[in-house]
Amino acid sequence: AKPRPISREAMVADLMELRRLLGVPLGVLTHTQYYMPDGRAIAWPPRLHDDLRDICQENGLLLMNPSELVEQHGAEIALKDDLSHWHDDFMPVIGRAVHAFAKQVLSAG
């Protein structure tokens, strides 16, 4: 895989095509590779998370952004020293949130 910028229109088209092909409820779960020392997500392009939120709202897709949990709990609790991986003790927090999100997506369909 090679990262590449895509337009908002292309992102919407790809998500709608994926939903059509799968024929099941679709939710969007983001992943953040790196965080700032204060727990803020580093996103590229900078508006990526805002664009995804707007796209999902406009197209009836549920969205989960685990970086919000990192911000809520703080980097020192959520992240290892590399500011990329979750602490082992934080994994249950993430796991419960992803499980709840999956149930929400399935019940919405």
All heavy atoms as an XYZ file, in Angstrom:
859
protein
N       0.841     -1.173      0.000
C       0.000      0.000      0.000
C       0.887      1.237      0.000
O       1.946      1.258      0.615
C      -0.899     -0.002      1.220
N       0.422      2.229     -0.688
C       1.158      3.484     -0.738
C       0.177      4.614     -0.440
O      -0.858      4.728     -1.103
C       1.767      3.665     -2.125
C       2.573      4.928     -2.272
C       3.185      5.025     -3.658
C       3.935      6.320     -3.799
N       4.498      6.481     -5.119
N       0.460      5.443      0.562
C      -0.453      6.541      0.859
C      -0.511      7.522     -0.295
O       0.497      7.772     -0.968
C       0.129      7.186      2.111
C       1.516      6.686      2.224
C       1.623      5.428      1.436
N      -1.696      8.033     -0.519
C      -1.885      9.023     -1.576
C      -3.055      9.905     -1.210
O      -4.012      9.444     -0.593
C      -2.158      8.343     -2.914
C      -3.425      7.503     -2.894
C      -3.734      6.858     -4.237
N      -4.753      5.853     -4.139
C      -6.051      6.078     -3.975
N      -6.491      7.298     -3.873
N      -6.922      5.097     -3.912
N      -2.992     11.169     -1.578
C      -4.137     12.032     -1.302
C      -5.279     11.702     -2.266
O      -5.047     11.407     -3.439
C      -3.594     13.443     -1.550
C      -2.427     13.255     -2.463
C      -1.872     11.888     -2.182
N      -6.502     11.696     -1.741
C      -7.669     11.539     -2.602
C      -8.662     12.641     -2.267
O      -8.680     13.156     -1.145
C      -8.326     10.146     -2.469
C      -8.828      9.912     -1.053
C      -7.380      9.049     -2.895
C      -9.676      8.670     -0.906
N      -9.450     12.990     -3.232
C     -10.426     14.049     -3.009
C     -11.542     13.555     -2.095
O     -11.765     12.350     -1.944
C     -11.020     14.503     -4.349
O     -11.850     13.478     -4.869
N     -12.234     14.492     -1.534
C     -13.385     14.169     -0.693
C     -14.424     13.397     -1.508
O     -15.013     12.436     -1.019
C     -13.953     15.471     -0.150
C     -15.064     15.314      0.819
C     -15.546     16.706      1.246
N     -16.748     16.582      1.992
C     -16.897     16.930      3.241
N     -15.890     17.460      3.887
N     -18.041     16.772      3.857
N     -14.644     13.802     -2.743
C     -15.614     13.132     -3.615
C     -15.216     11.682     -3.860
O     -16.055     10.783     -3.868
C     -15.756     13.881     -4.941
C     -16.381     15.255     -4.825
C     -15.420     16.323     -4.289
O     -14.180     16.129     -4.329
O     -15.922     17.352     -3.804
N     -13.923     11.452     -4.079
C     -13.446     10.089     -4.299
C     -13.605      9.250     -3.034
O     -13.946      8.059     -3.110
C     -11.987     10.106     -4.751
N     -13.368      9.862     -1.880
C     -13.525      9.139     -0.622
C     -14.985      8.707     -0.432
O     -15.263      7.565     -0.077
C     -13.066     10.011      0.548
C     -12.868      9.243      1.824
S     -12.283     10.254      3.212
C     -10.867     11.075      2.526
N     -15.912      9.620     -0.705
C     -17.342      9.296     -0.597
C     -17.699      8.190     -1.581
O     -18.355      7.208     -1.223
C     -18.216     10.542     -0.833
C     -19.685     10.160     -0.957
C     -18.017     11.548      0.282
N     -17.253      8.325     -2.813
C     -17.554      7.313     -3.834
C     -17.014      5.946     -3.425
O     -17.706      4.931     -3.568
C     -16.980      7.740     -5.190
N     -15.800      5.913     -2.904
C     -15.202      4.644     -2.480
C     -15.980      4.023     -1.318
O     -16.234      2.808     -1.303
C     -13.741      4.838     -2.068
C     -12.823      5.093     -3.250
O     -13.254      4.911     -4.405
O     -11.658      5.471     -3.008
N     -16.371      4.833     -0.348
C     -17.143      4.310      0.786
C     -18.503      3.789      0.347
O     -18.948      2.722      0.792
C     -17.301      5.383      1.859
C     -16.057      5.687      2.682
C     -16.259      6.941      3.527
C     -15.685      4.503      3.551
N     -19.163      4.510     -0.535
C     -20.480      4.077     -1.009
C     -20.368      2.794     -1.836
O     -21.206      1.898     -1.733
C     -21.162      5.182     -1.826
C     -21.498      6.444     -1.031
S     -22.540      6.154      0.415
C     -21.338      6.224      1.733
N     -19.303      2.687     -2.614
C     -19.081      1.467     -3.391
C     -18.782      0.290     -2.472
O     -19.274     -0.826     -2.690
C     -17.946      1.674     -4.399
C     -17.625      0.454     -5.240
C     -18.725      0.015     -6.201
O     -19.780      0.687     -6.287
O     -18.531     -1.016     -6.877
N     -18.003      0.524     -1.446
C     -17.704     -0.528     -0.475
C     -18.983     -0.993      0.226
O     -19.227     -2.192      0.357
C     -16.685     -0.015      0.546
C     -16.164     -1.004      1.563
C     -15.479     -2.187      0.891
C     -15.192     -0.309      2.510
N     -19.818     -0.042      0.615
C     -21.088     -0.400      1.257
C     -21.955     -1.210      0.294
O     -22.564     -2.202      0.664
C     -21.812      0.861      1.738
C     -23.125      0.540      2.435
C     -23.700      1.679      3.219
N     -23.960      2.860      2.430
C     -24.469      3.975      2.938
N     -24.756      4.062      4.225
N     -24.685      5.014      2.171
N     -21.998     -0.805     -0.973
C     -22.791     -1.517     -1.970
C     -22.263     -2.933     -2.187
O     -23.027     -3.902     -2.210
C     -22.800     -0.755     -3.300
C     -23.713     -1.377     -4.357
C     -23.508     -0.755     -5.728
N     -22.222     -1.100     -6.327
C     -21.921     -2.290     -6.854
N     -22.790     -3.271     -6.848
N     -20.734     -2.517     -7.394
N     -20.964     -3.059     -2.333
C     -20.362     -4.369     -2.585
C     -20.542     -5.327     -1.415
O     -20.792     -6.513     -1.616
C     -18.869     -4.218     -2.899
C     -18.525     -3.617     -4.252
C     -17.035     -3.302     -4.325
C     -18.932     -4.552     -5.376
N     -20.386     -4.821     -0.210
C     -20.495     -5.683      0.962
C     -21.942     -6.050      1.277
O     -22.214     -7.151      1.749
C     -19.851     -5.015      2.177
C     -18.343     -4.840      2.118
C     -17.849     -4.037      3.323
C     -17.642     -6.188      2.048
N     -22.838     -5.116      1.052
C     -24.245     -5.376      1.318
C     -24.563     -5.552      2.790
O     -25.556     -6.192      3.142
N     -23.712     -5.029      3.643
C     -23.925     -5.091      5.095
C     -23.711     -3.686      5.663
O     -23.151     -2.814      4.994
C     -22.950     -6.090      5.767
C     -23.202     -7.513      5.287
C     -21.505     -5.699      5.535
N     -24.152     -3.468      6.901
C     -23.912     -2.154      7.505
C     -22.420     -1.816      7.495
O     -21.572     -2.688      7.677
C     -24.426     -2.322      8.931
C     -25.389     -3.454      8.866
C     -24.865     -4.367      7.792
N     -22.130     -0.552      7.275
C     -20.745     -0.108      7.178
C     -20.486      0.998      8.181
O     -21.269      1.940      8.284
C     -20.450      0.401      5.761
C     -19.039      0.885      5.463
C     -18.048     -0.265      5.528
C     -18.985      1.542      4.095
N     -19.414      0.874      8.926
C     -18.943      1.919      9.816
C     -17.499      2.215      9.471
O     -16.810      1.396      8.863
N     -17.049      3.384      9.854
C     -15.669      3.797      9.581
C     -14.932      3.894     10.910
O     -15.341      4.626     11.813
C     -15.637      5.150      8.844
C     -14.200      5.623      8.659
C     -16.352      5.043      7.501
N     -13.861      3.136     11.026
C     -13.006      3.127     12.208
C     -11.648      3.664     11.781
O     -10.989      3.076     10.916
C     -12.870      1.702     12.758
C     -11.919      1.480     13.910
C     -12.388      2.211     15.157
C     -11.780     -0.008     14.189
N     -11.249      4.777     12.350
C      -9.986      5.388     11.950
C      -8.818      4.793     12.735
O      -9.007      4.141     13.757
C      -9.992      6.916     12.187
O     -10.043      7.168     13.590
C     -11.155      7.575     11.477
N      -7.630      5.045     12.245
C      -6.406      4.666     12.957
C      -5.450      5.841     12.878
O      -5.245      6.423     11.810
C      -5.752      3.438     12.328
C      -4.418      3.142     12.927
N      -4.281      2.636     14.197
C      -3.167      3.319     12.448
C      -2.993      2.501     14.463
N      -2.293      2.911     13.419
N      -4.883      6.176     14.001
C      -3.891      7.243     14.061
C      -2.539      6.612     14.331
O      -2.379      5.864     15.294
C      -4.245      8.256     15.179
O      -5.515      8.822     14.862
C      -3.201      9.342     15.285
N      -1.570      6.913     13.491
C      -0.245      6.324     13.625
C       0.588      7.004     14.701
O       1.302      6.352     15.448
C       0.496      6.380     12.285
C       1.830      5.666     12.293
C       1.703      4.165     12.530
O       0.808      3.529     12.002
N       2.591      3.611     13.343
N       0.502      8.336     14.787
C       1.330      9.074     15.738
C       0.526     10.148     16.448
O      -0.416     10.702     15.881
C       2.524      9.734     15.033
C       3.464      8.737     14.420
C       3.514      8.565     13.046
C       4.291      7.951     15.219
C       4.364      7.635     12.472
C       5.143      7.018     14.647
C       5.171      6.870     13.278
O       6.005      5.941     12.727
N       0.952     10.438     17.662
C       0.298     11.439     18.506
C       1.327     12.452     18.997
O       2.515     12.152     19.111
C      -0.334     10.765     19.730
C      -1.502      9.873     19.401
C      -1.309      8.556     18.995
C      -2.799     10.351     19.506
C      -2.382      7.734     18.712
C      -3.882      9.532     19.216
C      -3.666      8.229     18.817
O      -4.729      7.414     18.520
N       0.825     13.632     19.354
C       1.647     14.643     20.015
C       1.829     14.219     21.478
O       1.037     13.431     21.992
C       0.950     16.011     19.951
C       0.680     16.516     18.545
S       2.176     16.952     17.683
C       2.618     18.439     18.548
N       2.831     14.742     22.162
C       3.042     14.383     23.564
C       1.835     14.653     24.475
O       1.667     13.994     25.494
C       4.245     15.235     23.982
C       4.999     15.432     22.712
C       3.929     15.564     21.647
N       0.979     15.600     24.082
C      -0.214     15.881     24.896
C      -1.394     14.991     24.528
O      -2.491     15.131     25.085
C      -0.599     17.350     24.798
C      -1.024     17.781     23.397
O      -1.057     16.933     22.476
O      -1.311     18.972     23.217
N      -1.212     14.060     23.585
C      -2.274     13.126     23.220
C      -3.077     13.516     21.994
O      -3.941     12.758     21.549
N      -2.805     14.674     21.414
C      -3.515     15.054     20.191
C      -3.017     14.215     19.018
O      -1.827     13.970     18.883
C      -3.317     16.534     19.865
C      -4.086     17.462     20.774
C      -3.822     18.914     20.447
N      -2.407     19.193     20.761
C      -1.642     20.027     20.050
N      -2.116     20.669     19.010
N      -0.389     20.215     20.397
N      -3.967     13.792     18.180
C      -3.625     12.986     17.012
C      -2.905     13.823     15.972
O      -3.226     14.991     15.774
C      -4.897     12.400     16.412
N      -1.944     13.205     15.309
C      -1.307     13.822     14.151
C      -1.968     13.204     12.929
O      -1.851     11.997     12.694
C       0.211     13.567     14.133
C       0.861     14.191     15.374
C       0.833     14.113     12.847
C       2.342     13.854     15.523
N      -2.683     14.007     12.189
C      -3.411     13.529     11.010
C      -2.815     14.168      9.761
O      -2.408     15.329      9.773
C      -4.892     13.883     11.123
N      -2.799     13.394      8.692
C      -2.349     13.936      7.404
C      -3.267     13.438      6.319
O      -3.477     12.239      6.215
C      -0.911     13.529      7.101
C      -0.433     14.283      5.899
C      -0.300     13.810      4.635
C      -0.092     15.660      5.858
N       0.118     14.802      3.797
C       0.241     15.962      4.524
C      -0.066     16.685      6.794
C       0.617     17.239      4.118
C       0.319     17.938      6.387
C       0.659     18.199      5.061
N      -3.863     14.321      5.571
C      -3.747     15.773      5.698
C      -4.380     16.268      6.997
O      -5.173     15.545      7.609
C      -4.472     16.303      4.461
C      -5.344     15.196      3.999
C      -4.747     13.916      4.470
N      -4.043     17.474      7.406
C      -4.486     17.968      8.715
C      -6.000     17.916      8.950
O      -6.442     17.726     10.063
C      -3.976     19.413      8.744
C      -2.794     19.403      7.834
C      -3.142     18.422      6.740
N      -6.799     18.050      7.920
C      -8.263     18.032      8.076
C      -8.865     16.637      7.917
O     -10.086     16.486      7.868
C      -8.924     18.979      7.070
C      -8.729     20.445      7.429
C      -9.760     21.363      6.783
N     -11.103     20.828      6.657
C     -12.045     20.862      7.617
N     -11.781     21.368      8.789
N     -13.246     20.372      7.387
N      -8.045     15.616      7.864
C      -8.538     14.269      7.589
C      -9.661     13.859      8.538
O     -10.718     13.411      8.101
C      -7.396     13.255      7.651
C      -7.805     11.800      7.437
C      -8.394     11.602      6.035
C      -6.635     10.873      7.671
N      -9.457     13.980      9.841
C     -10.476     13.541     10.788
C     -11.751     14.376     10.675
O     -12.857     13.839     10.756
C      -9.940     13.565     12.211
C      -8.897     12.524     12.451
N      -7.941     12.646     13.420
C      -8.646     11.342     11.846
C      -7.153     11.584     13.409
N      -7.561     10.788     12.450
N     -11.602     15.687     10.454
C     -12.785     16.537     10.266
C     -13.527     16.150      8.991
O     -14.765     16.078      8.982
C     -12.391     18.013     10.201
C     -11.836     18.534     11.515
O     -12.209     17.995     12.584
O     -11.018     19.476     11.475
N     -12.786     15.912      7.923
C     -13.419     15.508      6.664
C     -14.135     14.169      6.810
O     -15.265     14.006      6.330
C     -12.395     15.418      5.531
C     -11.929     16.788      5.053
O     -12.598     17.799      5.370
O     -10.894     16.842      4.364
N     -13.502     13.212      7.474
C     -14.145     11.915      7.680
C     -15.420     12.059      8.508
O     -16.437     11.436      8.210
C     -13.188     10.940      8.352
C     -12.151     10.303      7.447
C     -11.113      9.558      8.276
C     -12.801      9.374      6.440
N     -15.364     12.867      9.562
C     -16.560     13.103     10.382
C     -17.696     13.665      9.526
O     -18.820     13.173      9.568
C     -16.233     14.061     11.534
C     -17.426     14.335     12.453
C     -17.255     15.584     13.287
N     -17.112     16.729     12.406
C     -16.149     17.653     12.505
N     -15.237     17.565     13.443
N     -16.098     18.657     11.671
N     -17.388     14.674      8.733
C     -18.409     15.304      7.895
C     -18.947     14.330      6.850
O     -20.155     14.251      6.618
C     -17.841     16.548      7.207
C     -17.488     17.652      8.192
O     -17.916     17.586      9.378
O     -16.756     18.575      7.784
N     -18.056     13.604      6.204
C     -18.463     12.628      5.183
C     -19.389     11.576      5.783
O     -20.420     11.233      5.206
C     -17.222     11.972      4.534
C     -16.536     12.963      3.591
C     -17.581     10.676      3.818
C     -15.153     12.534      3.139
N     -19.024     11.072      6.940
C     -19.855     10.042      7.576
C     -21.220     10.602      7.966
O     -22.245      9.953      7.726
C     -19.129      9.454      8.782
S     -17.744      8.388      8.307
N     -21.244     11.790      8.532
C     -22.524     12.407      8.890
C     -23.401     12.618      7.664
O     -24.596     12.338      7.694
C     -22.299     13.737      9.605
C     -21.833     13.586     11.033
C     -21.551     14.930     11.694
O     -21.501     15.979     11.063
N     -21.337     14.889     13.006
N     -22.821     13.104      6.603
C     -23.578     13.417      5.386
C     -24.076     12.176      4.663
O     -25.023     12.250      3.885
C     -22.705     14.240      4.434
C     -22.393     15.631      4.948
C     -21.244     16.297      4.209
O     -20.768     15.744      3.185
O     -20.809     17.370      4.672
N     -23.442     11.023      4.916
C     -23.785      9.811      4.170
C     -24.321      8.680      5.052
O     -24.397      7.535      4.619
C     -22.558      9.333      3.381
C     -22.213     10.309      2.276
O     -22.838     10.287      1.219
N     -21.258     11.188      2.518
N     -24.711      9.021      6.261
C     -25.332      8.042      7.135
C     -24.423      6.915      7.579
O     -24.884      5.793      7.789
N     -23.140      7.207      7.722
C     -22.184      6.201      8.183
C     -21.764      6.521      9.612
O     -21.544      7.682      9.960
C     -20.942      6.185      7.292
C     -21.150      5.802      5.841
C     -19.873      6.032      5.044
C     -21.600      4.364      5.727
N     -21.657      5.502     10.418
C     -21.153      5.687     11.773
C     -19.633      5.770     11.734
O     -18.985      5.147     10.897
C     -21.610      4.534     12.657
C     -23.122      4.464     12.880
C     -23.480      3.201     13.643
C     -23.623      5.691     13.614
N     -19.078      6.533     12.652
C     -17.640      6.777     12.690
C     -17.134      6.594     14.110
O     -17.749      7.060     15.065
C     -17.341      8.206     12.233
C     -15.911      8.712     12.394
C     -14.970      8.009     11.433
C     -15.854     10.214     12.190
N     -16.007      5.924     14.228
C     -15.296      5.851     15.498
C     -13.867      6.294     15.267
O     -13.190      5.788     14.376
C     -15.297      4.438     16.077
C     -14.558      4.386     17.397
S     -14.414      2.722     18.034
C     -13.346      3.054     19.427
N     -13.433      7.216     16.089
C     -12.075      7.734     16.007
C     -11.402      7.478     17.359
O     -11.554      8.278     18.288
C     -12.117      9.225     15.673
C     -10.768      9.781     15.334
O      -9.745      9.180     15.630
N     -10.758     10.939     14.723
N     -10.661      6.367     17.514
C     -10.044      6.057     18.801
C      -9.114      7.142     19.340
O      -8.858      7.190     20.544
C      -9.267      4.765     18.528
C      -9.995      4.135     17.390
C     -10.445      5.300     16.540
N      -8.652      8.021     18.482
C      -7.789      9.098     18.981
C      -8.544      9.996     19.962
O      -7.924     10.632     20.822
C      -7.220      9.927     17.827
O      -8.232     10.639     17.157
N      -9.862     10.023     19.871
C     -10.645     10.796     20.839
C     -10.509     10.205     22.241
O     -10.471     10.943     23.232
C     -12.110     10.853     20.412
C     -12.313     11.641     19.127
C     -13.720     11.545     18.570
O     -14.569     10.832     19.161
O     -13.983     12.187     17.536
N     -10.416      8.885     22.333
C     -10.199      8.242     23.636
C      -8.819      8.576     24.185
O      -8.646      8.762     25.389
C     -10.364      6.729     23.518
C     -11.778      6.231     23.260
C     -11.768      4.742     22.933
C     -12.671      6.521     24.445
N      -7.831      8.631     23.294
C      -6.483      8.994     23.718
C      -6.492     10.419     24.272
O      -5.925     10.688     25.339
C      -5.473      8.848     22.556
C      -4.106      9.388     22.951
C      -5.372      7.387     22.125
N      -7.168     11.330     23.581
C      -7.251     12.711     24.063
C      -7.973     12.785     25.404
O      -7.572     13.528     26.289
C      -7.947     13.600     23.041
C      -7.044     14.009     21.897
C      -7.644     15.116     21.047
O      -8.077     16.143     21.625
O      -7.692     14.947     19.823
N      -9.059     12.021     25.552
C      -9.836     12.046     26.790
C      -9.027     11.550     27.986
O      -9.106     12.113     29.075
C     -11.089     11.179     26.657
C     -12.150     11.749     25.761
C     -13.260     10.739     25.488
O     -13.333      9.675     26.101
N     -14.128     11.073     24.541
N      -8.265     10.497     27.787
C      -7.529      9.877     28.893
C      -6.133     10.460     29.076
O      -5.539     10.310     30.142
C      -7.433      8.366     28.674
C      -8.752      7.678     28.802
N      -9.205      7.166     29.997
C      -9.729      7.427     27.899
C     -10.393      6.625     29.825
N     -10.731      6.766     28.552
N      -5.611     11.077     28.033
C      -4.271     11.646     28.087
C      -3.224     10.668     27.581
O      -3.351      9.457     27.743
N      -2.181     11.222     26.988
C      -1.122     10.404     26.384
C      -0.404      9.550     27.413
O      -0.051      8.400     27.138
C      -0.124     11.296     25.646
N      -0.206     10.080     28.606
C       0.554      9.333     29.613
C      -0.175      8.073     30.053
O       0.448      7.077     30.426
C       0.878     10.213     30.828
C      -0.323     10.723     31.593
C      -1.061     11.892     30.936
O      -0.545     12.504     29.991
O      -2.181     12.173     31.383
N      -1.489      8.063     29.975
C      -2.280      6.883     30.330
C      -2.483      5.981     29.120
O      -2.406      4.762     29.221
C      -3.648      7.310     30.920
C      -3.438      7.962     32.276
C      -4.611      6.128     31.013
C      -4.664      8.576     32.874
N      -2.735      6.578     27.964
C      -3.144      5.817     26.786
C      -1.991      5.285     25.950
O      -2.111      4.209     25.362
C      -4.042      6.678     25.902
N      -0.885      6.017     25.891
C       0.157      5.690     24.918
C       1.466      5.249     25.549
O       1.851      5.720     26.622
C       0.441      6.912     24.032
C      -0.725      7.439     23.211
C      -0.330      8.744     22.541
C      -1.188      6.405     22.197
N       2.156      4.380     24.823
C       3.523      4.025     25.200
C       4.437      5.201     24.872
O       4.033      6.157     24.207
C       3.969      2.766     24.438
C       3.208      1.518     24.863
C       3.723      0.291     24.152
C       2.957     -0.945     24.635
N       3.467     -2.164     24.010
N       5.676      5.111     25.284
C       6.633      6.214     25.097
C       6.850      6.578     23.627
O       7.254      7.701     23.323
C       7.972      5.893     25.751
C       7.886      5.895     27.269
O       6.933      6.495     27.824
O       8.765      5.283     27.908
N       6.587      5.632     22.723
C       6.794      5.929     21.296
C       5.696      6.815     20.708
O       5.768      7.217     19.553
C       6.940      4.642     20.481
C       5.674      3.782     20.469
O       4.623      4.188     21.015
O       5.743      2.674     19.905
N       4.661      7.131     21.507
C       3.530      7.972     21.089
C       2.824      7.423     19.848
O       2.212      8.158     19.087
C       3.964      9.423     20.849
C       4.531     10.145     22.067
C       5.005     11.539     21.685
C       3.520     10.207     23.199
N       2.915      6.126     19.677
C       2.284      5.480     18.534
C       1.410      4.307     18.960
O       0.361      4.079     18.374
C       3.364      5.005     17.557
O       2.787      4.397     16.430
N       1.840      3.582     19.973
C       1.127      2.383     20.397
C       0.419      2.619     21.730
O       0.922      3.353     22.584
C       2.114      1.214     20.539
C       2.726      0.830     19.242
N       3.935      1.326     18.826
C       2.284      0.008     18.262
C       4.232      0.823     17.640
N       3.243      0.019     17.267
N      -0.727      1.951     21.895
C      -1.469      2.068     23.143
C      -0.771      1.266     24.236
O      -0.221      0.188     23.986
C      -2.897      1.553     22.967
C      -3.696      2.313     21.975
C      -3.782      3.677     21.841
C      -4.547      1.782     20.961
N      -4.624      4.010     20.819
C      -5.109      2.865     20.256
C      -4.899      0.484     20.579
C      -6.004      2.690     19.208
C      -5.782      0.323     19.529
C      -6.322      1.415     18.850
N      -0.824      1.774     25.457
C      -0.353      1.027     26.621
C      -1.161     -0.260     26.740
O      -2.353     -0.289     26.423
C      -0.565      1.830     27.912
C       0.537      2.755     28.247
N       1.816      2.337     28.504
C       0.543      4.100     28.403
C       2.560      3.391     28.790
N       1.814      4.473     28.731
N      -0.523     -1.303     27.226
C      -1.232     -2.569     27.442
C      -2.432     -2.369     28.358
O      -3.499     -2.943     28.125
C      -0.289     -3.614     28.036
C       0.812     -4.032     27.064
O       0.677     -3.766     25.856
O       1.807     -4.616     27.531
N      -2.292     -1.542     29.386
C      -3.388     -1.289     30.319
C      -4.532     -0.506     29.683
O      -5.628     -0.462     30.231
C      -2.891     -0.521     31.546
C      -1.956     -1.340     32.416
O      -1.922     -2.588     32.267
O      -1.257     -0.734     33.248
N      -4.272      0.132     28.555
C      -5.300      0.905     27.857
C      -6.063      0.059     26.834
O      -7.130      0.442     26.378
C      -4.660      2.116     27.163
C      -5.631      3.158     26.708
C      -6.399      3.867     27.619
C      -5.778      3.449     25.361
C      -7.297      4.840     27.204
C      -6.672      4.417     24.923
C      -7.428      5.115     25.853
N      -5.515     -1.093     26.501
C      -6.152     -1.958     25.495
C      -7.602     -2.313     25.841
O      -8.447     -2.311     24.943
C      -5.325     -3.215     25.263
C      -3.966     -2.933     24.653
S      -4.114     -2.172     23.038
C      -3.668     -3.547     22.035
N      -7.937     -2.610     27.105
C      -9.350     -2.896     27.402
C     -10.274     -1.706     27.122
O     -11.422     -1.897     26.707
C      -9.346     -3.247     28.895
C      -7.958     -3.712     29.173
C      -7.077     -2.884     28.263
N      -9.778     -0.499     27.325
C     -10.578      0.699     27.027
C     -10.876      0.745     25.533
O     -12.023      0.933     25.113
C      -9.850      1.986     27.486
C     -10.599      3.230     27.045
C      -9.638      1.966     28.995
N      -9.853      0.563     24.734
C     -10.020      0.554     23.279
C     -10.894     -0.624     22.858
O     -11.807     -0.479     22.044
C      -8.652      0.489     22.557
C      -7.837      1.762     22.828
C      -8.817      0.250     21.072
C      -8.407      3.033     22.228
N     -10.636     -1.795     23.407
C     -11.400     -2.991     23.048
C     -12.887     -2.832     23.327
O     -13.722     -3.177     22.491
N     -13.230     -2.309     24.504
C     -14.654     -2.102     24.828
C     -15.286     -1.092     23.882
O     -16.421     -1.270     23.436
C     -14.805     -1.654     26.278
C     -14.636     -2.781     27.283
C     -15.009     -2.356     28.697
N     -14.141     -1.308     29.226
C     -12.995     -1.529     29.860
N     -12.573     -2.782     30.056
N     -12.271     -0.525     30.320
N     -14.551     -0.041     23.560
C     -15.086      0.990     22.666
C     -15.296      0.443     21.254
O     -16.327      0.719     20.620
C     -14.156      2.199     22.640
N     -14.352     -0.334     20.746
C     -14.495     -0.921     19.404
C     -15.655     -1.926     19.395
O     -16.447     -1.957     18.451
C     -13.177     -1.575     18.928
C     -13.391     -2.381     17.658
C     -12.110     -0.513     18.704
N     -15.771     -2.708     20.450
C     -16.871     -3.669     20.549
C     -18.222     -2.942     20.542
O     -19.142     -3.342     19.814
C     -16.711     -4.513     21.817
C     -17.780     -5.526     21.990
N     -18.796     -5.358     22.895
C     -18.017     -6.711     21.364
C     -19.607     -6.403     22.833
N     -19.157     -7.228     21.911
N     -18.337     -1.886     21.324
C     -19.578     -1.108     21.359
C     -19.870     -0.486     19.994
O     -21.025     -0.446     19.546
C     -19.494     -0.033     22.438
N     -18.820     -0.009     19.328
C     -18.993      0.580     17.999
C     -19.484     -0.472     17.006
O     -20.416     -0.221     16.234
C     -17.679      1.204     17.518
C     -17.741      1.756     16.115
C     -18.510      2.869     15.840
C     -17.035      1.167     15.093
C     -18.572      3.392     14.544
C     -17.085      1.671     13.800
C     -17.868      2.798     13.529
N     -18.892     -1.655     17.024
C     -19.315     -2.715     16.113
C     -20.776     -3.086     16.343
O     -21.535     -3.260     15.390
C     -18.416     -3.945     16.286
N     -21.176     -3.179     17.598
C     -22.573     -3.479     17.904
C     -23.493     -2.365     17.399
O     -24.573     -2.639     16.868
C     -22.762     -3.673     19.411
C     -22.213     -4.993     19.914
C     -22.240     -5.134     21.407
C     -23.610     -4.977     21.999
N     -23.619     -5.232     23.462
N     -23.053     -1.122     17.540
C     -23.840      0.021     17.057
C     -23.994     -0.030     15.537
O     -25.086      0.198     15.002
C     -23.175      1.312     17.494
C     -23.942      2.565     17.151
C     -23.203      3.830     17.561
O     -22.022      3.796     17.887
N     -23.898      4.935     17.538
N     -22.915     -0.349     14.841
C     -22.965     -0.432     13.371
C     -23.924     -1.545     12.961
O     -24.774     -1.360     12.078
C     -21.556     -0.662     12.775
C     -21.644     -1.009     11.293
C     -20.680      0.563     12.978
N     -23.800     -2.703     13.576
C     -24.660     -3.824     13.221
C     -26.121     -3.542     13.522
O     -27.010     -3.912     12.743
C     -24.198     -5.097     13.929
C     -22.869     -5.650     13.459
C     -22.418     -6.811     14.345
C     -22.938     -6.076     12.003
N     -26.402     -2.895     14.625
C     -27.800     -2.599     14.969
C     -28.381     -1.505     14.099
O     -29.596     -1.416     13.935
C     -27.942     -2.253     16.454
O     -27.322     -1.015     16.727
N     -27.522     -0.659     13.534
C     -28.004      0.416     12.655
C     -28.423     -0.117     11.293
O     -29.143      0.550     10.559
C     -26.919      1.481     12.476
N     -27.951     -1.314     10.954
C     -28.249     -1.864      9.636
C     -29.473     -2.684      9.671
O     -30.137     -3.016      8.775
